[in-house]
Amino acid sequence: MKKIILILMIATFTYGLFAEILTLDIAKKLALLNNPELLAAEEANKASKTNLWKTYLSVVPSATLSGNATYFDETQTMQNGIDEYDASSSYQLLVNQPLFNGGKVWLGAGISTDAHKISNASYTSTKLSTIVNLEKKYFAVLKSKTLLEIAEKNLQNSTTNAEIAKVKYEAGTLSKAGSLQLLSEQANKEVNQIQAETMYQTSLLDLTNFLQLDNITEMEEVDKNLYEIELEKLKELNINEIGILVEEIMNLGLSQNPTLKISEYSVKTSSKSMLMAGGNFLPTFNLQYSKRWSKYDFEDEYTDGVGQLGLNISLPIFPLVDNGLEVATARHNLKQAKYNLQYAENSIELAIKSSVLNMVSAAKTVYSSQLSLEYSSETYKQMKERFINGQITANELLSTEIMYTSAQNQFATSFYDYLTAKSSLMQLMGTEDLEQLNKIIKGI
């Protein structure tokens, strides 16, 4: 019921009736609802579950009921020479219960169970990948929007400076070279503004296409104040504390990462396959019960046949070479699966370490870039005032303006880089629960 309500709410939003602002939470729900890759993984997961139940049913007895009717061109006479018949009919019940088939039944059920677990892990991996891609695209739009706003403000400042330069040049207090420098910078800012606009529209189009929407009119901004505490915490970490952070996240990631789980289940599957191959050398036992009913057309009721209960035993003799080669192949597959698991563990460990260091580095960059922005902003204000008063040259003003612009862009970029790094780390941890990561950060 809740899922139906959610679908209706999201559908309403899609047509512009639910909300005017796209939030990150709504964007995630839309991505999980519409992403074709995730939908395909979900269907594959359902298919694996169906196959699992099919395998379980092979353990229980199987029964078949068959029947036949025979009609003769000429009247037939019974052996007693009295009764005659033109047709006969019969039906038979056959029940088969496998007792032992070299372990194939139970091992097959175990392999199907592992396959379903692999499918679950694959679905989780696709879901986490969808969320990470959505967040990256969402943050990319917000970052490009911020850079566009910075470019527009810088263009306004350059336009103002160019107007001041024109007045000073006409008054004879500024050289022509100085005036041309500021005009050139104004043109350069116009180019930057056009490039920022293009980047914003491109990232917005990418997000719109990913969510399969017609358009996005407005998006909710990320509240930077919500991240102040954790950013402050991360920027103060020393080498030992970073090591502790890596270890705790590593322990959680190695137990939850879906890619690693897939490798672990693959090893279990290969182990069962090797046992199944070895079972080809063992005899098979099947319990079978059958009963048959028949009658001729001159009889009113079917003759109740005698039920038969039998034990069928089969012992493989030839060819044994094929079975031996199958065991050897299964053994090699098992070794391959173990090596793949070892490789996956090493790769994920390295990826988690790199991702944690990247997140911490991004957090420290946010703090440093914020200080740089504050200092460069104050410096630019003072230098602009001094330029108006004729105390510095146009070249000195431009140097300060470039420094200020760079600081603005760096701060905007570093903050969204931190959010992206955090999102990528959560994917490696195998979770979409943000509190798991936040709890570890707070506990350091």
Disulfide bonds with the S-S distance in Angstrom:
none
